[in-house]
Amino acid sequence: MARKLRLEFAGACYHVTNRGSYRRDLFVAGGAARSFLCCLDQACTRYGWLVHAFVIMRNHFHLAVETPEPNLSDGMKWLQGTWAMRFNRFRRETGRPFQGRYKAGHLEKGHGLAQVAHYIHLNPVRAKIIPVEQVGEYRWSSLAWLRRRRRPAWLIPSTVLHESGGLADTPAGWRAYAAYLGVLFEENAAFRDEKHSRLCRSWAIGSATYRAELRARLREAAEQRSHFELVGADRDATREARSEWWEDRLRGLAQSLSIDLAALPRKKSAPEKLTLAAAMKDTTSVSLGWLAQRLQMGATDSVASLLTRFRARNGRLLAADSGFRT
């Protein structure tokens, strides 16, 4: 049976969630949750994601994520795969920690996105981990980071503040937001549970117009996929678009590092080439094959080996400080 089609487009927002295999607890130890946050930080930097809310619970996670580029699938593959590899290596285990394919419901920007962000922030309260009065103190929630002066550049406060009454990004504003979450939680229990169930399970949260637009996009995407799978055009078009994006990013990095792309040394392991390759791998989803060809670094396997040795010599170029600290 074919997988359901993922609808991806520039600027799309999603409610993404996944849980441990057989509902297994994955994030009980602080190290596992901290590692997931580090992977999320790297994924957002690589793929340009904007996160409006996140929470890491004992056996699952939630993200309210916006994708300026249509790359949710690529980013989630990297995020879950990288964290799983690190988790298994630390635990000396094998297999898949997550139960399967992640769920991703569409969110309309504005009220719909904010409603899911509120739901995400209230997860630890509903699980009775903390009382509602301490909703902002759960360390594995975006709310604990949003209130800080230094926060990751990819963590966006404007949606929850604006949709909660136009609150200011100040300590007083965040106290008011926490109080607003308390009001939401104290709603009639039956209504609240039904509302939370809809937010968690719906394929799309938003207005009737937004949902109709999504259905039209889905029909168009399904028709195009059937056609493109026959002629191979979609794969080529995607490859071309990604190549253009990577080329733009490479030129920007070269300029910021004062490296002349037109005058790179011929040597495959030249420091300029390795610096650019490491920076591209750290901040984009670029393939080794593209780097090998574009920077004239030899075979794809050679690029991987060169980068491994480069980083082992403390030559790794760190991405710009995002403000994320654990």
C-alpha angles and dihedrals in degrees: 000000000000118000119253112266117260111220109217128173137152112285096015119151125211143186101223124189140161136168139206121283109273086004088291118173108252105165103044092113114066091229093063093051092044090051090051091052090051090051090048090052091052093045092052090050093047097045101030094241124169116212120204096180141353139175133184115208131181096278106007146030137218129207131184098199135173119206115205086188123042094254109114094123094048092047095047091048089055095042097049095036095049094046092046091051091051092043093051093045092053093044093040090233137130133213136054117313093196123070095237141286114009120245119240122184121188119248129200112227114253120021097011094050091046093050091057091045089055089048090051094049091050094052095098090050094051089048088053092237092127134008117255090251088066097044092127094053100067101114097209094057128091089233090071088055099039092063092057124096090226112049135148114288089232094057108095120204100177099084099056093040096048095044092049095063104298095291122185124246091246135107089263091050093052091048088053090050091052088051089050090054088052090055091050091050093050092057119120104301097227093049091044094052092048091049093049091049091054092048092051100043107032118108090218135018116200147069125326089253092053093049091049090052090051092051090051090050090049093052091048093046092049092051092047093047092053090050096042093048087062098047099028093230098128093058092049093046091050092048091050093050093049092048090054091049092049091048091053091048092048092052091049093050093046091052093049090049094044092240118148108223091195092056104044115149116257092234111106093220096045111148091236092056094045092048092052093044092050092047091050092049091048096049107029142034091248117156123237089234092059091048092048092054099037096046095034094237099149127243122005093246089052091056091053092050093046092051092048091054092042092055092043088060089057089254095128114131107223119219117248113288106271096190092248113140130160 
